[in-house]
Structures are given as C-alpha cells and as structure tokens.
C-alpha cells in the first residue's frame, strides 16, 4: 500500500470502475493502467446515502491482486464507520468519506489514519466549502463532487467551479500537501476548466470507460485535455 500523501502537484487521472464492464473488470483495469492511470476509483454506494447500490469490500479484495495501482474507495454510504476496517482489510490505499455522511468526522478520519490509510473527505455540490475548514489540517485529500452523487454519466454542474477555487485557496493556506480531487462529469470539455480552478486529481468514468473507441483512447483524449 501507499498511504503517504503525494509530494508533488502533478495532475492525475483516477478512472472509476463504476462505468467499467464488470464482466471484464480485471482486463479493463489493466488497460487503463497501461494507458497511464494513476489510481483506480471505487464508488461504494449503499442505496441509503445515495439512491443506488454498487460495490463492497469483497469486490475490492478481488480487485487488489489484479492491479498495482493505488486503490481509493469513495464511501457514499450512511454509516461509513461500520465499514472502515473491512475496506482496509480488503486492500484499499485510501478511504474517502462524506462530510454529510459522517457525523463524527474527526473521529472517522483519525480511525482511517490509524488503519494506515490515506484519509479523504468528499463534499457534495450544495454543501459550502467552509464545512471543510476544521477537518482540513488532518486530510490527505479533498474530493469535490461536481455532480450530485449516486449515478455515473451525469452532466457537470458549472456552479461547482467557484467552490473548487475556494477549496484550492483553503488547501494552499491550511494544508498544502492535501490533494484536490474532482468527481462528476469530467471529460475533455470540463477538464481544462477544472484544472484552471485548481483541481489536480480527476475521477473519470464515462469519458474513459464509456468511450466508443475504448478506454485507452478515452484516457488518451482526457490526458491531452489536461495537458499531460
């Protein structure tokens, strides 16, 4: 595992397996790894916090031997504290919980760190950036949602750009080593705007795995739009 925060400000791509062909998941993860992906994003949904059900620790345990890439689990679930140990044992490198879904956020973040993992906090589009202020000094990553969580393939919400700029300033002032990741509607049109706003890690599902000419071509186009 690689629980240490990155010591650079490089732009990174984190393909989301939410849009992958699950019947060929190992193959599809290997394809984006070969195409230059920096990490794999696992969207975990419980049908309560968001209106959809997706993956759990068993899938992560199966996926772990299939890739050497960093695995991050984005817990869009109502009771994240109940599953931290299970995901750690399954082999994730980072756990991301929602500021809206973890009532004792500091305790949750400290528990993630005690498991030897990188700790991230996600924030929904309508939640103000100020909600991150108290927890930011303890974070390795902030994930700004640029769609309302729950489903893949949604359209980017332009109003989130202002908040991303605000979070960028907060990170630079309070926690310079913290990564700023974005998730939702990331494609060749929105990616340059998100870079300008200050994002550095890009979760991409449909634009990579939904590409008509395949994930490698999708990765290539997205990388070019990000200036890579």
C-alpha positions as CSV (number, residue, x, y, z in Angstrom):
1,X,0.0,0.0,0.0
2,X,1.0,3.6,-0.4
3,X,-0.7,5.6,2.4
4,X,1.7,8.6,2.2
5,X,0.5,11.8,0.6
6,X,1.9,12.6,-2.8
7,X,4.8,15.1,-2.5
8,X,4.1,16.7,-5.9
9,X,1.4,18.8,-7.6
10,X,1.1,16.6,-10.7
11,X,-2.2,16.2,-12.5
12,X,-3.5,12.6,-12.0
13,X,-6.3,10.6,-13.6
14,X,-8.3,8.1,-11.5
15,X,-10.6,6.0,-13.7
16,X,-13.8,5.0,-11.9
17,X,-14.8,1.4,-12.3
18,X,-18.5,2.4,-11.9
19,X,-18.5,2.8,-15.7
20,X,-16.4,-0.3,-16.5
21,X,-17.5,-3.6,-17.9
22,X,-17.7,-5.6,-14.8
23,X,-17.6,-8.9,-16.7
24,X,-14.1,-7.9,-17.8
25,X,-13.1,-5.8,-14.8
26,X,-9.5,-7.1,-14.4
27,X,-8.9,-6.6,-18.1
28,X,-10.4,-3.1,-18.1
29,X,-8.3,-2.0,-15.1
30,X,-5.2,-3.4,-16.7
31,X,-6.0,-1.4,-19.8
32,X,-6.2,2.0,-18.1
33,X,-3.1,1.1,-16.0
34,X,-1.2,0.6,-19.2
35,X,-2.7,3.8,-20.6
36,X,-1.2,5.8,-17.7
37,X,-3.9,5.9,-15.0
38,X,-2.5,7.0,-11.6
39,X,-5.1,5.2,-9.4
40,X,-8.4,3.4,-9.5
41,X,-11.5,4.9,-8.0
42,X,-14.1,2.6,-6.4
43,X,-17.5,4.1,-6.0
44,X,-19.2,2.5,-3.0
45,X,-23.0,3.2,-2.7
46,X,-25.5,1.7,-0.2
47,X,-28.9,2.8,-1.5
48,X,-29.4,4.9,1.6
49,X,-27.0,7.8,1.5
50,X,-27.4,7.8,-2.3
51,X,-30.2,6.2,-4.4
52,X,-28.0,3.4,-5.9
53,X,-26.2,0.2,-4.8
54,X,-22.8,-0.7,-6.1
55,X,-19.7,-2.3,-4.7
56,X,-18.4,-3.5,-1.3
57,X,-15.2,-4.8,0.3
58,X,-15.5,-8.2,-1.5
59,X,-15.0,-6.6,-4.9
60,X,-12.0,-4.6,-3.6
61,X,-10.5,-7.8,-2.2
62,X,-10.9,-9.5,-5.6
63,X,-9.5,-6.4,-7.4
64,X,-6.5,-5.9,-5.3
65,X,-4.3,-8.6,-6.8
66,X,-5.3,-7.5,-10.3
67,X,-3.5,-4.2,-10.2
68,X,-0.5,-2.4,-8.6
69,X,-2.3,0.9,-8.8
70,X,-3.4,2.9,-5.8
71,X,-7.0,1.9,-4.9
72,X,-9.2,4.6,-3.4
73,X,-12.7,3.8,-2.1
74,X,-15.3,6.6,-2.1
75,X,-17.8,5.7,0.6
76,X,-21.1,7.1,-0.4
77,X,-22.8,5.3,2.5
78,X,-24.9,6.2,5.5
79,X,-22.7,4.6,8.2
80,X,-19.0,4.7,6.9
81,X,-17.6,3.9,10.4
82,X,-19.1,0.4,10.2
83,X,-17.0,-0.5,7.1
84,X,-13.6,1.2,7.5
85,X,-11.9,-2.0,8.8
86,X,-13.5,-4.2,6.1
87,X,-12.2,-2.0,3.3
88,X,-8.8,-1.7,4.9
89,X,-8.5,-5.5,5.1
90,X,-9.7,-5.8,1.5
91,X,-6.7,-3.8,0.4
92,X,-7.6,-0.2,-0.3
93,X,-4.9,2.5,0.0
94,X,-7.3,5.5,0.6
95,X,-10.7,5.9,2.1
96,X,-12.9,8.9,1.3
97,X,-16.0,9.6,3.5
98,X,-18.6,12.4,3.0
99,X,-18.7,15.4,5.3
100,X,-22.5,15.0,5.0
101,X,-22.5,11.3,6.0
102,X,-20.0,11.1,8.9
103,X,-21.5,12.9,12.0
104,X,-18.3,12.5,14.0
105,X,-15.9,13.3,11.1
106,X,-12.8,13.9,13.1
107,X,-13.1,10.5,14.8
108,X,-13.7,8.9,11.4
109,X,-10.7,10.5,9.8
110,X,-8.5,9.5,12.7
111,X,-9.7,6.0,12.5
112,X,-8.8,5.8,8.8
113,X,-5.3,7.1,9.6
114,X,-4.9,4.6,12.4
115,X,-5.5,1.8,9.8
116,X,-2.5,3.0,7.8
117,X,-4.6,4.5,5.0
118,X,-4.8,7.9,3.4
119,X,-7.8,9.9,4.6
120,X,-10.1,11.9,2.3
121,X,-13.3,13.8,2.7
122,X,-15.8,14.4,0.0
123,X,-18.2,17.3,-0.2
124,X,-21.5,17.5,-2.2
125,X,-22.2,20.3,-4.7
126,X,-24.7,22.1,-2.4
127,X,-22.5,21.9,0.8
128,X,-20.5,25.0,1.4
129,X,-16.7,24.7,1.4
130,X,-16.5,26.1,4.9
131,X,-17.6,22.7,6.2
132,X,-14.1,21.5,5.5
133,X,-12.3,24.1,7.5
134,X,-12.0,22.3,10.8
135,X,-11.0,18.9,9.3
136,X,-8.7,20.1,6.6
137,X,-5.5,20.0,8.6
138,X,-5.9,16.3,9.1
139,X,-6.7,15.4,5.4
140,X,-4.6,13.9,2.6
141,X,-7.3,14.5,0.1
142,X,-10.5,16.6,-0.5
143,X,-12.9,15.2,-3.1
144,X,-15.2,17.9,-4.5
145,X,-18.3,16.4,-6.1
146,X,-19.2,18.2,-9.4
147,X,-22.4,16.2,-9.7
148,X,-24.9,15.0,-7.1
149,X,-23.6,11.6,-6.1
150,X,-25.4,8.4,-6.8
151,X,-25.1,7.7,-10.5
152,X,-22.5,7.7,-13.3
153,X,-22.8,9.6,-16.5
154,X,-24.3,12.8,-15.1
155,X,-23.6,16.3,-16.5
156,X,-21.1,18.5,-14.8
157,X,-22.5,21.3,-12.6
158,X,-20.8,24.5,-13.7
159,X,-21.6,26.2,-10.3
160,X,-19.1,23.9,-8.6
161,X,-16.2,25.8,-10.2
162,X,-16.4,28.6,-7.7
163,X,-16.3,26.3,-4.8
164,X,-13.4,24.4,-6.2
165,X,-11.5,27.7,-6.4
166,X,-12.4,28.3,-2.8
167,X,-11.2,24.9,-1.7
168,X,-8.0,25.4,-3.6
169,X,-7.3,28.6,-1.6
170,X,-8.1,26.8,1.7
171,X,-5.8,24.0,0.9
172,X,-2.9,26.3,-0.1
173,X,-3.3,28.2,3.1
174,X,-4.1,25.4,5.6
175,X,-2.8,22.1,4.2
176,X,-0.6,22.5,1.1
177,X,0.1,18.7,1.0
178,X,-3.6,17.9,0.6
179,X,-4.8,16.8,-2.9
180,X,-7.8,18.3,-4.5
181,X,-9.8,15.7,-6.5
182,X,-12.9,16.2,-8.5
183,X,-15.6,13.7,-9.4
184,X,-18.5,14.1,-11.8
185,X,-18.9,14.9,-15.5
186,X,-15.1,15.1,-16.0
187,X,-14.4,15.0,-19.8
188,X,-12.3,16.8,-22.4
189,X,-14.6,19.8,-22.2
190,X,-14.8,20.3,-18.5
191,X,-11.3,19.1,-17.5
192,X,-9.4,22.2,-18.6
193,X,-11.8,24.4,-16.6
194,X,-11.3,22.2,-13.5
195,X,-7.5,22.5,-13.9
196,X,-7.8,26.2,-14.0
197,X,-10.0,26.2,-10.9
198,X,-7.3,24.3,-9.0
199,X,-8.2,20.6,-9.2
200,X,-5.3,18.1,-9.6
201,X,-6.8,14.6,-9.4
202,X,-9.6,13.7,-11.9
203,X,-12.1,10.9,-11.4
204,X,-13.3,9.9,-14.8
205,X,-15.9,7.1,-15.5
206,X,-18.0,7.6,-18.6
207,X,-15.3,9.6,-20.5
208,X,-12.9,6.7,-20.1
209,X,-14.8,3.5,-19.9
210,X,-17.7,4.8,-21.9
211,X,-15.6,5.9,-24.8
212,X,-16.9,4.4,-28.1
213,X,-13.3,3.5,-29.2
214,X,-12.3,2.0,-25.8
215,X,-10.7,3.0,-22.5
216,X,-7.2,3.6,-23.9
217,X,-8.5,6.1,-26.4
218,X,-10.6,7.7,-23.7
219,X,-7.6,8.0,-21.5
220,X,-5.5,9.5,-24.2
221,X,-8.1,12.2,-25.0
222,X,-8.6,13.1,-21.4
223,X,-4.9,13.3,-20.8
224,X,-4.4,15.6,-23.7
225,X,-7.2,17.9,-22.5
226,X,-5.4,18.0,-19.1
227,X,-2.2,19.0,-20.7
228,X,-0.4,15.7,-20.0
